């Protein structure tokens, strides 16, 4: 009887929690006049404005509501509108809606900036490690590797594809004591954050690093990466041969495979290179999805914030990207924006070491894979 009472109590508690959540979501919409409620917009237009569908947006607001500051008495911007305001900026990189619609996001630019700061702080602090997760357990690793094996059965231990992408920012102050402008000027001719991304076959971002200025080389960012330390430690301590795939801008290591620099036409090595090039389109696709959905990251925009705030905006967009992938949120309607250009294989390889022990071990592993699986 006590057991049944416990089950009944658990059911009642869960029912009450679900009911409270539904009531809370309904309350969001009742707080606004029907004619100006964004959730009463047509689904397609809502997706275009906020980049997530309505239910996913409500669930997202619910997940961070308790971490947001409650509005002061008399405030006109409640929590849910602050979140929507930030989401609109992430999606468009603009303070204006550009739609001519009358809805509660008609707020001043300073208010928009405060919303962006608060929401990006909350996402980075409370959601980043939950939604951008490196696979650590055997089950998590096997799940990721299974996806790559379905794509290419000859590569058994791949945990991700890595590359860096430049996110344009405005020039920091030359006199800034921590983030002076100079290092942020990248080889593409603008100021940027060189952002390292690792993704899996589901286009989920498994790791992201937006701490480095645009002039820092991809290989240098990788050398200071937490993921590199994890893979290296697992290789040394557990003889773990899991690896990533990178372009020629990265060093060949036992945990990071890259293409052969020179191959004979028709050789197994050329076959291996072609396979890696095909798999590398995953990271191109992820980069395109991220910047297409969240236009504040597009190269035709620039984040008008200092590097620290810009990094939090980048992390926030990565979290929302992964939420969209998990929830199968459709792509927003096409807009008058040029497509994100494909990544190109990094030709700046003069800094890549090729005479150390890790390189030789990586060479041995790569050659063993080719001789075992790429002879035909």
N, C-alpha and C positions, 0 to 999 in steps of 0.2 A: 504493500500500500504506500509506504514511504517512497518507494521507487517511482510509482505512478504519480505521486504528488510532485516529485522532482521533475519528471517529464512535463507534467502539466504546467508547473511554474516556469520551466524553460520556454515552453511554447508561448505562454502569456507574455513573458519578457520580450521574446523575439517579435511577437505580434505587436506589442506596444512600441518597440523601437521602429519597426517598419511603418506603423501608423504615424508616429511622430515625424518620421522622415518625409512621408507623403504630405502630411499637413504643412511641414516646413517648406517644401517645394511649392505647394499651392499658395502658401502665404507670400512667397516671393512675387508671384504673379498678381495677387490681389493688392499688393502695396502700390501698384501702378495703375493709372487709368487705362482702361481697355484699349482706347484708341492709340495709346503711346507705348504699349507693352511690347518689347522686342520679341517675346515668345509668341505673340499673335501675328508676327510676320509670316508670310509664306515660307515653307520649309527651305526652298531653294535660296530665297533671299537671305534667310537667317544664316544658312551655311556660308553664303558668300560674304556676309558681314563679319561673322565671328569664327569661321573656319571649322567649327565643330557642329554637329547636329544638336537639336534641342535637348534630347534626353541626356546625351553625353555631357553637354554643358551644365545641365542641372546637377548631374552627379558630380562633376568637377567642382562646382560651387559648393556643394554639400561637403566635399572632402577637405576644403580649406577654410570653410566658414569659421570654425572654432579658432583658427590661427590668425584671423583678420581682426584688426582693431574695430571695436563697435563704434558706430557713428556717434558723434557728440550730439547732445540734445539740440534739436533744430537743424541738424545736418541734412542736406538735400541729396547726399550720395550714400545710400545704404550699401551694404557689403556686396550684394549681387550686382549692382550697377558698377561698382568699382572693378569687379572681376571682368564684367563684359567690356568695360572701357579699355582695360589692359589687353583683353583678347582681341579687340578690334584693332588696336595698335599693332600687336604682334602680327596680325593677319595682313595689314596694309602698310605699315610703316608711316602712317600719316595720322595727324591729329583730327582730320576732317572725315566725315562719313562719305562725302561725295555722292550721296544718293538723293538728297533733297527730301528725305523722309523726316517727319517730326517724331522723334522718339527720345527717351530720357538720356541718350548719350550726348546730347548737345550741351557739353560742359566746356569750361575754359581750358586753354592749353596748360596752365599751371596745375589745374585739377587733374588733367590727363596724366601729366608727369608724376604727380603724387600717386595716382592709381597704379601706374606702371611700376614705380619703385616698390610700393607695398606688395603688389601681387608677385613680382619677380623675386622679392625677398622671401616671401612665404613659400613659393614653389621651390626655390633653391634650398631653403633650410629644411623643409618638411617632406617634399615629394621627390627630389632629385635622386636620392639613393634608393628610393622605393621603385621608381619607374625606369631608371637607367642603371641596370644591374649587370655587373660582370658575372658570368657563370662560375660558381665556386664549388658547388657540390658535384659529385660524380653524375647524379641524375641531370642536373642542369647542363653540365658539359656534354653528356651523351645526347641530350635533346638537340643542342646546337649542332653537334657534329653529324647527327643523323640528317639534319636538313642539308648540310653540304654534301653528304654522301649520296643523297637522292639526286642532287644536282650533278655531282661528279664522283662516281663510285671509286675512282682511283686515288682520291685524296681522303684518307681515312680520319685524320686527326685535326681537321681545320676548325678553328674556333671563331673566325671572323675575318673580315676584309678591312684594311686600314687605309686611310688617306687623310690629308689635311685640306681644308677649304678656307679661303679668305673671306671674312665678314667685314665689310667696309664700315669704318667709323669716321667721324670728323676728327681733324687733327687735335690731339691733346695739346696742352700748353707746353711750350718749349722749356719753361722754367719749372714744370711740375717735378717735385722731389722724388716721386716714385714712378710715375708714368710720363716721362718726357716724350715729346713728339717723335724725335728722330728714329728710335727703334721700331716704331709702328709703320713707317713708310716701307711698303713692300715692293717687290720686283714688278708688280703689275701697275705701279704708278699711282697708288693711292694709299691712304692710311687704313690699316686693317688689324684684326686679330686673326692669327693663323690657328684655326680650330681643328684639332685632331678628332676624328670620328672613327669608331670601329662598329661594324654592323654585321648582322647575320642574314641568312637567306630570307627571313620573313621581313626584312627591311626594318628590323628593330635596332635601335641604337643601343649598343651594349656598353659603350664607354665614350665619354666626350671630355675634351680638355680645351678650355677657352682661356687659358692663362697667359699665352705667349704673344708678343708683338708680331706684326706681319713680316718683319725682316728675319725672324728666327726660322731656320731651315727645318723641314719636316723631320729629318733624321735627328736633329738636336732635341726637338720636342719629344721624340720617341725615346731618346736616351735618358730622359728624366721622367718617363711615364711610369705611373703606378702599375699599369698592366704589364709593362716589360719586366718590372721587378717580380711580379707574381709568376709570370711564365718562366723567367730565368730561375727563380728559386725552386719551382716545381721540377724543372729539368735537372737541376743540380741535386736536389734532395730526394726526389722521387723517381728519377729517370723518366719523367713525364715528357712525351714527345708531341704534345699539342702545339699547334703553330697558327700564326696569322699569315695572310697574304698581303704583300705590299708592292708598290711600284719600285722603279729603279732609283728613286730618291731615298730608299731605305737600305740599311745594311743587311746583307745576308747573315742570318743567325739561325741556330737550331730551332728557335721558336718564331722565326719570321722568314718566310720564303719569298724570294723575288725571282724575276726572270733571268735566264742566261743572257749576258750582254752580247754575245756573239754566237750564232748557231749556223750549222750547215743546213741548207734547204733540204727538206724531206727527212731530217734526222729526228730521233726521239726527243732531243732537246728542243727542236722547233715545235714538235707536237706539245711538249710540256708548256712552252711559252704561250702557244695559242690557247691552251686550256686555261692558264692563269689570266690571260687577257679577257677571256669570256667571263670568268668568274668575277673579275674586277668590275664588270658593269654593275654589280650589286651596289657598290659604294657610289658609283655615278648616279644610280637611280635614287638612292637614299638622299644624296645631296640635292638632287632635283626635287624630290618630294618635299624635303624640309623647306627649301627656299621658295618653292611654288606655293605651298600652303601658308607659310609665314613670310610675307613679302618684306617685312622689316629687315630680313637677312639677305634679300636679293641684292645683287651687285648694282642695280639701278637705284637702290636706296642707300642710305648711310645712317647708321645709328648716331644720333646727336647726343651722345652721352659719354661720360668718361669711361675708360677701359674696364674698370671694375663693374660699373652698372651694365655696360654693354655685355660683359661676360654673363651676368645673371639673366639678361634677356635671352641670350643664346641658349643657356641651360633651360630656361623656361620653355622655349620653343621646342627643344629636344624632348622634354617631358610630355608636352602636348602632342608632339608627333607620335611618341610611343603609345599614348592613350588612344590616338586615332587608329593606329595599326591594330591594337588589341580589340578595339570596338568596331573595326571595319567601317569607320566613318568615310563616306565617299569623298572624292576630291571635290573641292569647290568649283563652281562654274568657271569656265575660261575667262580670262581678263585681258585687257590690252597691255600685256606685259610680254617682253621677249622671253623665250624659254631660257632656262638656266643652261649655259654652255656646258658640254661634257668635260669631265676632267681629262687632262692629258698626262701621259706618262712623264714623270719628272725626269728631265734631262740633266739636272744639276747634280751630278754624281761625284764631283771632284773631292767632296769631303768624306766620302764613304770609305771606311777602313777595309782593307782586303788582306791584311797580313797578320791578323791576330788569331788566337785560338778559337774564338767563337765563330769567326768567318770560316775557318777550316772545318769545324764541326758542322756548320750549316751547309757547307759545300758537300760534305760527305752524306748528310741526310738527303739533300736534294738529289744527288746522283743516285743514291739507293732507291729513291722513289721512282726516278726515271727508268733505271734498269729493271725494276720490278714490275712497273705498271705501264710504261709508255713505249715499249719496244715495237708494238704493232701499230 
